[in-house]
Amino acid sequence: MPTIHSGPPPAATAPPPSSVPRPLTWRQWLGLAIAAVGAAVLASQALQGVWSNDERMRGALVGGLMAAAATALGALPVLLSQKFSQRTHDTMLGFGAGVMLAASAFSLVIPAIAAARAQGAGPWGAGGTVGAGILLGAFLLLWIDRAVPHEHFVKGLEGPQARAFKRAWLFVLAITLHNLPEGLAIGVAFAGPDGVGAQALAAGISIQDVPEGMVVALALRGVGYGRWASAGLGLVSGLIEPVAAVAGVALIGLSAGLLPWGLAAAAGAMLYVISHEIIPESHRQGHETSATAGLMLGFVAMMLLDTALG
């Protein structure tokens, strides 16, 4: 005998608020409009530089493309169903962190101080300018990290309305946030007077992008993506680097006085990524010793590369 309910029919279960996209506010639209105008200005500067055979722009574009190619190269083993232990993953992550750490110090911070001194700043003024630029770069990446929905492999969803996006695109956004400061660093370095040092920075970032691309592709494979999808997303993750490199040159081209600020901000953004994502990720499985050994080797490798080319 069926059960008779005397009360009103149960209401339909509403979807959780986090899964329903919300319309953009006027402030968000204004921010997007400002960003679009800025991107248009930088794009016009970049195209003008490429068409006018600007050596700095061409160098930044080649350096960014080299880094993107290295990321793609690192993602290829996933097509061959190659498997690596978690300890190997953590060691490679540590190596990448070491390369980025050395690149921040030798290829960005030191040239930023030299650029500030060349513009007439004293020791305290140059140090204060570079210090403020480092904090500014870290703050900007923190703001982007909070404002853009994305998904980390460990910490999960971050950013507003993150659950309204498909997981694949959240991964792509997270990887893009990771590669953005690397591309900007390449562009800002080529905008400076030390072309050889910029080449060393681009080479060092490309070296660490190989294991980085491999780790990204294998991580995507480990959470359920197919071989081709994992390799493809790993390839896409590196495409932001030549775009950001060209934008970095175009930005510094607007005013030579921005050079020490740009170098310092790129260093701050890279330091943020190292501390906020790479080191915690490399230590979470208990392989701190292997990750630290990889970091030391990466730091020394980038230091030697910078010294040899510089």
C-alpha positions as CSV (number, residue, x, y, z in Angstrom):
1,M,0.0,0.0,0.0
2,P,1.5,3.3,-1.0
3,T,2.5,5.8,1.7
4,I,0.3,8.9,1.7
5,H,2.0,12.3,2.5
6,S,-0.2,14.9,4.0
7,G,2.2,17.8,3.7
8,P,3.1,19.9,0.6
9,P,5.1,18.2,-2.1
10,P,8.9,18.4,-1.5
11,A,10.6,21.3,-3.2
12,A,13.1,20.5,-5.9
13,T,16.6,20.5,-4.8
14,A,18.3,23.7,-5.9
15,P,21.8,23.4,-7.3
16,P,24.5,24.6,-5.0
17,P,25.2,28.4,-5.3
18,S,28.9,27.7,-6.3
19,S,27.7,25.7,-9.4
20,V,25.6,28.6,-10.8
21,P,27.5,31.2,-12.8
22,R,26.8,34.7,-11.7
23,P,26.6,37.7,-14.0
24,L,29.6,40.0,-14.0
25,T,29.3,43.2,-12.0
26,W,30.0,46.6,-13.5
27,R,33.4,46.6,-11.7
28,Q,34.3,43.3,-13.4
29,W,33.2,44.7,-16.8
30,L,35.3,47.8,-16.2
31,G,38.3,45.7,-15.3
32,L,37.9,43.6,-18.4
33,A,37.6,46.7,-20.5
34,I,40.7,48.2,-19.1
35,A,42.5,44.9,-19.5
36,A,41.3,44.7,-23.1
37,V,42.6,48.3,-23.9
38,G,45.9,47.5,-22.3
39,A,46.2,44.2,-24.2
40,A,45.4,46.1,-27.5
41,V,48.1,48.7,-26.8
42,L,50.7,46.0,-25.9
43,A,49.7,44.0,-29.0
44,S,50.1,47.0,-31.3
45,Q,53.5,47.7,-29.7
46,A,54.5,44.0,-30.2
47,L,53.4,43.8,-33.8
48,Q,55.2,47.1,-34.6
49,G,58.4,45.8,-33.0
50,V,58.2,42.5,-34.9
51,W,57.5,44.2,-38.2
52,S,60.2,46.8,-37.7
53,N,62.8,44.1,-37.0
54,D,63.2,45.1,-33.4
55,E,66.0,42.8,-32.1
56,R,64.6,42.8,-28.5
57,M,61.1,41.8,-29.7
58,R,62.4,39.1,-32.0
59,G,64.7,37.8,-29.2
60,A,61.8,37.7,-26.7
61,L,59.6,35.9,-29.2
62,V,62.3,33.3,-30.0
63,G,63.0,32.8,-26.3
64,G,59.3,32.4,-25.5
65,L,58.8,30.0,-28.4
66,M,61.8,28.0,-27.2
67,A,60.3,27.7,-23.7
68,A,57.0,26.7,-25.2
69,A,58.7,24.0,-27.3
70,A,60.5,22.7,-24.2
71,T,57.2,22.4,-22.4
72,A,55.8,20.5,-25.3
73,L,58.9,18.2,-25.4
74,G,58.4,17.4,-21.8
75,A,54.8,16.4,-22.3
76,L,55.6,13.9,-25.1
77,P,56.6,10.9,-22.9
78,V,53.0,10.6,-21.8
79,L,52.1,9.5,-25.4
80,L,54.5,6.6,-24.9
81,S,52.7,5.6,-21.6
82,Q,55.9,6.3,-19.7
83,K,55.5,6.2,-16.0
84,F,57.7,7.8,-13.3
85,S,57.7,7.4,-9.6
86,Q,56.4,10.0,-7.3
87,R,59.9,10.6,-6.0
88,T,61.1,11.3,-9.6
89,H,58.2,13.8,-10.0
90,D,59.2,15.6,-6.8
91,T,62.8,15.7,-7.8
92,M,62.0,17.2,-11.2
93,L,59.7,19.8,-9.5
94,G,62.5,20.7,-7.1
95,F,64.9,21.0,-10.1
96,G,62.5,23.4,-11.8
97,A,62.2,25.4,-8.5
98,G,66.0,25.7,-8.3
99,V,66.3,26.9,-11.9
100,M,63.6,29.5,-11.3
101,L,65.2,30.6,-8.0
102,A,68.6,31.2,-9.6
103,A,67.0,32.9,-12.6
104,S,65.2,35.2,-10.2
105,A,68.4,36.2,-8.5
106,F,71.0,36.3,-11.2
107,S,69.0,37.2,-14.3
108,L,66.3,39.5,-12.8
109,V,67.1,40.9,-9.4
110,I,70.8,41.8,-10.0
111,P,70.1,43.3,-13.5
112,A,67.2,45.2,-12.0
113,I,69.4,46.8,-9.3
114,A,72.0,47.6,-12.1
115,A,69.3,49.2,-14.2
116,A,68.0,51.3,-11.3
117,R,71.6,52.5,-10.5
118,A,72.1,53.3,-14.2
119,Q,69.1,55.5,-14.1
120,G,70.6,57.6,-11.3
121,A,69.3,55.9,-8.1
122,G,71.6,55.5,-5.2
123,P,72.3,52.2,-3.3
124,W,69.2,52.6,-1.0
125,G,67.0,54.0,-3.8
126,A,67.9,51.1,-6.2
127,G,67.4,48.5,-3.5
128,G,64.1,50.1,-2.4
129,T,62.9,50.2,-6.0
130,V,63.7,46.6,-6.7
131,G,62.3,45.5,-3.3
132,A,59.0,47.3,-4.1
133,G,59.0,45.8,-7.5
134,I,59.4,42.3,-6.1
135,L,56.5,42.8,-3.7
136,L,54.4,44.3,-6.5
137,G,55.0,41.2,-8.8
138,A,54.1,38.8,-6.0
139,F,51.0,40.8,-5.1
140,L,49.8,40.9,-8.7
141,L,50.2,37.2,-9.0
142,L,48.4,36.7,-5.7
143,W,45.6,38.8,-7.0
144,I,45.3,36.9,-10.2
145,D,45.5,33.6,-8.2
146,R,42.5,34.8,-6.2
147,A,40.5,36.4,-9.1
148,V,40.9,33.7,-11.8
149,P,39.1,30.4,-11.2
150,H,41.5,27.4,-11.6
151,E,42.3,24.1,-10.1
152,H,45.5,22.8,-8.6
153,F,46.4,19.2,-8.5
154,V,46.6,19.2,-4.7
155,K,44.7,22.2,-3.3
156,G,41.8,21.7,-5.6
157,L,39.5,24.5,-6.8
158,E,40.4,28.2,-6.3
159,G,39.0,31.4,-7.5
160,P,35.4,32.7,-7.9
161,Q,32.8,30.4,-9.6
162,A,35.4,27.7,-10.1
163,R,32.9,24.9,-10.1
164,A,31.1,26.5,-13.1
165,F,34.0,25.6,-15.3
166,K,35.0,22.2,-16.7
167,R,38.0,20.7,-14.9
168,A,40.2,20.5,-18.0
169,W,40.0,24.3,-18.4
170,L,40.6,24.8,-14.7
171,F,43.8,22.9,-15.0
172,V,44.8,24.9,-18.1
173,L,44.2,28.1,-16.2
174,A,46.3,26.9,-13.3
175,I,49.1,26.0,-15.6
176,T,48.8,29.3,-17.4
177,L,49.1,31.2,-14.2
178,H,52.3,29.2,-13.5
179,N,53.9,29.9,-16.8
180,L,52.8,33.6,-17.1
181,P,55.7,35.0,-15.0
182,E,58.2,32.9,-16.8
183,G,57.2,34.4,-20.2
184,L,57.1,37.9,-18.7
185,A,60.6,37.4,-17.3
186,I,61.9,36.4,-20.7
187,G,60.4,39.5,-22.3
188,V,61.5,41.9,-19.7
189,A,65.0,40.5,-19.7
190,F,65.3,41.0,-23.5
191,A,64.0,44.5,-23.1
192,G,67.0,45.3,-21.0
193,P,70.6,46.1,-22.1
194,D,72.0,42.6,-21.3
195,G,71.1,40.5,-24.3
196,V,73.4,37.7,-23.4
197,G,71.9,37.5,-19.9
198,A,68.5,37.4,-21.4
199,Q,69.5,34.5,-23.6
200,A,70.8,32.7,-20.5
201,L,67.5,33.3,-18.7
202,A,65.5,32.0,-21.7
203,A,67.7,28.9,-21.9
204,G,67.4,28.2,-18.2
205,I,63.6,28.6,-18.2
206,S,63.5,26.3,-21.2
207,I,65.6,23.7,-19.4
208,Q,63.3,23.6,-16.4
209,D,60.2,23.6,-18.7
210,V,61.1,20.1,-19.9
211,P,60.5,18.4,-16.6
212,E,57.7,20.8,-15.9
213,G,55.8,19.8,-19.0
214,M,56.4,16.2,-18.2
215,V,55.1,16.6,-14.6
216,V,52.0,18.5,-15.9
217,A,51.1,15.9,-18.5
218,L,51.7,13.0,-16.1
219,A,49.6,14.7,-13.5
220,L,46.7,15.2,-15.9
221,R,47.1,11.5,-17.0
222,G,46.9,10.5,-13.3
223,V,43.6,12.3,-12.7
224,G,41.9,10.6,-15.6
225,Y,42.7,12.4,-18.8
226,G,43.7,10.4,-21.9
227,R,47.2,10.3,-23.3
228,W,46.5,12.7,-26.2
229,A,44.4,15.0,-24.0
230,S,47.2,15.1,-21.4
231,A,49.9,15.8,-23.9
232,G,47.7,18.4,-25.7
233,L,47.0,20.3,-22.5
234,G,50.6,20.2,-21.6
235,L,51.4,21.7,-25.0
236,V,48.8,24.4,-24.6
237,S,50.1,25.3,-21.2
238,G,53.4,26.5,-22.7
239,L,51.8,28.8,-25.4
240,I,51.3,31.6,-22.9
241,E,55.1,32.0,-22.6
242,P,55.8,33.6,-26.1
243,V,52.7,35.8,-25.7
244,A,53.8,37.0,-22.3
245,A,57.4,37.4,-23.5
246,V,56.3,39.7,-26.4
247,A,54.0,41.6,-24.0
248,G,56.9,42.1,-21.6
249,V,59.0,43.8,-24.2
250,A,56.1,45.9,-25.4
251,L,55.4,47.0,-21.8
252,I,59.0,48.1,-21.1
253,G,59.0,49.8,-24.5
254,L,56.4,52.2,-23.3
255,S,59.0,53.8,-20.9
256,A,62.6,52.9,-20.2
257,G,62.0,53.9,-16.6
258,L,59.9,50.8,-16.2
259,L,62.8,48.4,-16.8
260,P,64.0,47.9,-13.1
261,W,60.3,47.7,-12.0
262,G,59.6,45.1,-14.7
263,L,62.6,43.0,-13.9
264,A,61.9,43.1,-10.2
265,A,58.2,42.4,-10.7
266,A,59.0,39.3,-12.8
267,A,61.3,38.1,-10.1
268,G,58.6,38.6,-7.5
269,A,56.1,36.7,-9.5
270,M,58.5,33.8,-10.0
271,L,59.3,33.7,-6.3
272,Y,55.6,33.6,-5.5
273,V,55.1,30.6,-7.8
274,I,58.2,28.8,-6.2
275,S,57.0,29.3,-2.6
276,H,53.2,29.1,-3.2
277,E,53.0,26.1,-5.5
278,I,56.2,24.3,-6.5
279,I,57.9,23.7,-3.2
280,P,54.7,22.6,-1.3
281,E,53.8,20.3,-4.2
282,S,57.2,18.7,-4.2
283,H,57.2,18.1,-0.5
284,R,53.6,16.9,0.0
285,Q,54.5,13.1,-0.5
286,G,57.3,13.1,2.0
287,H,60.1,13.3,-0.5
288,E,61.6,16.5,0.9
289,T,65.2,15.3,0.6
290,S,64.9,14.4,-3.1
291,A,63.0,17.6,-3.9
292,T,65.7,19.6,-2.0
293,A,68.5,17.8,-3.9
294,G,66.7,18.6,-7.2
295,L,66.4,22.3,-6.1
296,M,70.1,22.5,-5.3
297,L,71.1,20.9,-8.7
298,G,68.7,23.2,-10.6
299,F,70.0,26.3,-8.8
300,V,73.7,25.4,-9.6
301,A,72.8,24.5,-13.2
302,M,71.2,27.9,-13.8
303,M,74.0,29.7,-12.0
304,L,76.6,28.0,-14.2
305,L,74.5,28.7,-17.3
306,D,74.2,32.4,-16.4
307,T,77.9,32.6,-15.7
308,A,79.0,30.8,-18.8
309,L,76.8,32.9,-21.1
310,G,77.2,36.1,-19.2
